[in-house]
Amino acid sequence: MTDEVTLVQQLKNEKSKELAFRELIRQYKKRLYWHIRKIVISHEDANDVLQNTFIKIFKNIDSFKEDSKLFSWMYRIATNESITFINKRAKERNVDISEIHSEMASNLQSDVNFSGDEIQIILQKAIATLSPKQQLVFNMKYFDDLKYAQISEILETSVGALKASYFHAIKKIETYIKNNHH
Amino acid sequence: MNNEIKNSENFIYQKVGKESGFKVSKNYFETIEDNFAIRLFEENINQHPGFETPEGYFDTLEDSLLRKVNIKSKVISLRQKLIQIIPLAAVASVLLFIGINSFQFESTNALSFENITDDAIENWLENNSSSIHTEDIATIVSEAELLDNDFAFTDITDDTIENYLYSSEDATVIQELY
């Protein structure tokens, strides 16, 4: 596996860019996909957003300043693309973003790309009750096992604020599960 | 706060585990690089298609399209005037021109136009439509006699009209449209 510094140099070089980009996709596709998927829920939407994300990375790699980790930078792009997607969907349907999340969580039972039990559906419905920021922090901390420092770099939010967000998220989810699962 | 977080996390973990429940089809991740290459290719094509348009093309497009739409409207109004139901009075004139001898008369009375009944005319038309040519009708029936309401339930398709216009060597029809 190519180390990050070398990979970035190859990505910024026109001659090696495409080959390097293939390597980049190979290394990061799964992590970015699952991050996106947890935000947009549907596989088809996640696939679209993932492609948009890689396109954006490809077009803007020259502006990557290398003062943060490449993965943090890409993760941030993926997050922004996902949020943009959800906001656009909410605007098209003229509903609040929380309604979109609730709707998506409710549709999981009939989703062929969801194999979770009843409790996992309840969890997704619980997550849908969180604010967009809390959802991001919860998913990145609980499912992706990212450290606060990494999440701070991605979301450009202080560690303290992230801890507070995570605390509230965890508490809400716990309460929701207790009230809805017997 | 850290302890509370830990306790809540443990509760959630006990109930849900670390599985989100989301899944993908078997080969999905194997196809991402190739799909991306296609997508990138398409993006580049869209950005730099290399196609040019003549100068002022978009500035004049609206006018030329509106001109074409106006032509179509005039063809349709001409169409309404050409619809085939011909009033019986005009048919009678045509038949007189073609020849009264074709009629079978019920009586032996002297041959006269007054003896031709409407039913006889209609019957003759039904049985001898191939003998009647549009040029004959056009010669006899003046435009003043062709009322729009007379042709209310006939249907000439646009294709028929267009084909007629294209095939006609007589330019006066086209000229009349302008």
Contacts between the chains, C-beta under 8 A, distances in Angstrom:
chain1	res1	chain2	res2	distance
A	22	B	33	5.3
A	22	B	37	7.6
A	25	B	32	6.0
A	25	B	33	4.9
A	25	B	36	5.9
A	26	B	33	6.3
A	29	B	29	6.1
A	29	B	32	4.8
A	29	B	33	7.7
A	30	B	29	6.0
A	33	B	24	7.7
A	33	B	29	7.4
A	33	B	32	7.8
A	34	B	20	7.9
A	34	B	22	7.4
A	37	B	22	5.4
A	38	B	20	6.3
A	38	B	22	7.2
A	41	B	22	7.8
A	43	B	22	7.6
A	43	B	24	6.0
A	43	B	28	8.0
A	47	B	28	7.9
A	50	B	32	7.3
A	51	B	35	7.0
A	51	B	36	6.2
A	51	B	39	5.2
A	54	B	36	5.3
A	55	B	36	7.9
A	55	B	39	6.6
A	55	B	40	6.7
A	55	B	43	6.1
A	58	B	40	6.5
A	108	B	21	7.4
A	113	B	22	6.7
A	113	B	23	5.6
A	113	B	24	6.5
A	113	B	25	7.6
A	114	B	21	5.4
A	114	B	22	6.1
A	114	B	23	6.8
A	115	B	21	6.0
A	115	B	23	4.9
A	116	B	19	7.0
A	116	B	20	7.0
A	116	B	21	2.1
A	116	B	22	7.5
A	117	B	21	7.2
A	119	B	15	5.7
A	119	B	16	5.5
A	120	B	16	6.1
A	120	B	19	6.8
A	120	B	20	6.8
A	120	B	21	3.7
A	121	B	21	7.3
A	123	B	12	7.5
A	123	B	15	7.9
A	123	B	16	5.0
A	123	B	20	7.9
A	123	B	21	7.9
A	124	B	20	7.7
A	124	B	21	7.3
A	142	B	9	7.1
A	142	B	12	7.3
A	142	B	18	7.9
A	143	B	18	6.7
A	143	B	20	5.9
A	163	B	1	7.2
A	163	B	5	7.9
A	166	B	5	6.7
A	167	B	1	5.8
A	167	B	4	7.0
A	167	B	5	5.6
A	170	B	5	5.7
A	170	B	8	4.2
A	170	B	9	6.2
A	170	B	12	7.1
A	171	B	4	7.6
A	171	B	8	6.0
A	173	B	8	7.6
A	173	B	12	6.0
A	174	B	8	4.6
A	174	B	11	5.4
A	174	B	12	6.2
A	177	B	11	7.6
A	177	B	12	6.8
A	177	B	15	5.7
A	177	B	16	7.7
A	181	B	15	6.8
